[in-house]
Amino acid sequence: MKRKDNLYHNIYKYSNIELAYNEVCRNTRNRTKVLRFREYKSVNITRVHDILKERRYKPGPYNRFIIKEPKIRKISSQGMIDKTINHLVSRFILYPAILPCLLDVNVASRQGLRYK
């Protein structure tokens, strides 16, 4: 596998953080959490940028709750900033490093690709 360099600087660009931020807000079901997170959009994006640029990210605590429909389940979810950073890492570090190594016939979990 060929070594990929300079991938880390991609995750703390403001445009990339905003893409991940919007994706997290779109995919989060808890609307009150999303509204509170979007209310301070520029502050949150700047906070994520500063954390990543200074390389001082530490994962926050998980939100734990119970769902009773259709059966009782214990759910653990991350905070919005942690979700945003996870999206950044997967999209701008993991995907560029892993996708060239995968077979072309395995396209089930990759977006934008179809088997010919």
C-alpha positions in Angstrom: 0.0 0.0 0.0 1.3 3.4 -1.0 1.8 5.9 1.9 -0.5 8.9 1.9 0.9 12.1 3.2 -0.6 15.4 4.3 -4.1 14.1 5.0 -4.5 15.6 8.4 -4.5 19.2 7.2 -7.6 18.4 5.1 -9.8 17.8 8.2 -9.3 21.3 9.7 -10.2 23.3 6.7 -13.3 25.4 7.3 -15.0 24.2 4.2 -14.6 20.5 5.1 -15.7 21.1 8.7 -18.8 22.8 7.4 -19.6 19.9 5.0 -19.3 17.4 7.9 -21.3 19.8 10.2 -24.2 19.9 7.7 -24.1 16.1 7.2 -24.2 15.5 11.0 -27.1 17.9 11.4 -29.0 16.3 8.5 -28.5 12.8 9.8 -29.3 13.4 13.5 -32.8 12.5 14.7 -32.8 14.5 17.9 -34.1 17.8 16.4 -33.7 19.8 19.6 -30.1 18.9 19.8 -29.7 19.9 16.1 -31.4 23.2 16.6 -29.2 24.0 19.6 -26.1 23.0 17.7 -27.1 25.1 14.6 -27.9 28.1 16.7 -24.2 28.6 17.4 -22.9 27.3 14.0 -20.0 29.6 13.6 -18.9 29.1 17.2 -19.0 25.3 16.8 -17.2 25.2 13.5 -14.5 27.5 15.0 -14.2 25.3 18.1 -13.8 22.1 16.0 -11.2 23.9 13.8 -9.2 25.0 16.8 -9.3 21.6 18.5 -8.1 19.8 15.4 -5.5 22.4 14.4 -4.0 22.3 17.9 -4.3 18.5 18.0 -5.9 18.4 21.4 -9.1 16.4 20.6 -10.4 14.2 23.4 -13.7 12.3 22.9 -16.5 13.5 25.1 -18.8 11.4 27.1 -21.5 9.4 25.4 -25.2 10.2 25.7 -27.0 7.2 27.1 -30.7 6.7 27.0 -33.4 4.0 26.7 -35.8 3.5 23.8 -39.0 1.5 24.6 -40.5 1.2 21.1 -40.7 -1.5 19.6 -38.7 -3.1 22.4 -36.5 -1.9 25.2 -33.0 -1.0 24.1 -30.1 0.9 25.6 -28.7 3.4 23.2 -25.3 5.3 23.4 -24.6 8.2 21.1 -21.9 10.7 20.8 -22.2 14.5 21.1 -22.5 16.6 18.0 -18.9 17.8 18.0 -17.6 14.3 18.3 -19.9 13.2 15.5 -18.6 16.0 13.3 -14.9 15.1 14.0 -15.7 11.4 13.3 -17.2 12.4 9.9 -14.1 14.5 9.1 -11.7 11.7 10.0 -13.6 9.1 8.0 -14.2 11.3 4.9 -10.8 13.0 4.6 -8.4 10.5 6.1 -9.8 7.0 6.1 -11.6 7.0 2.7 -8.6 8.3 0.7 -6.3 5.8 2.3 -8.6 2.7 2.1 -10.7 3.1 -1.1 -7.8 2.6 -3.6 -7.1 -0.8 -1.9 -10.7 -2.1 -2.2 -11.9 -4.4 -5.0 -14.1 -2.8 -7.7 -16.8 -5.5 -7.3 -17.3 -4.5 -3.6 -19.4 -1.3 -4.0 -22.2 -1.9 -1.5 -21.1 0.6 1.1 -19.4 3.2 -1.2 -21.3 6.2 -2.4 -21.3 7.1 -6.1 -20.1 3.7 -7.3 -22.1 1.1 -9.2 -21.1 -2.4 -10.3 -20.8 -2.7 -14.0 
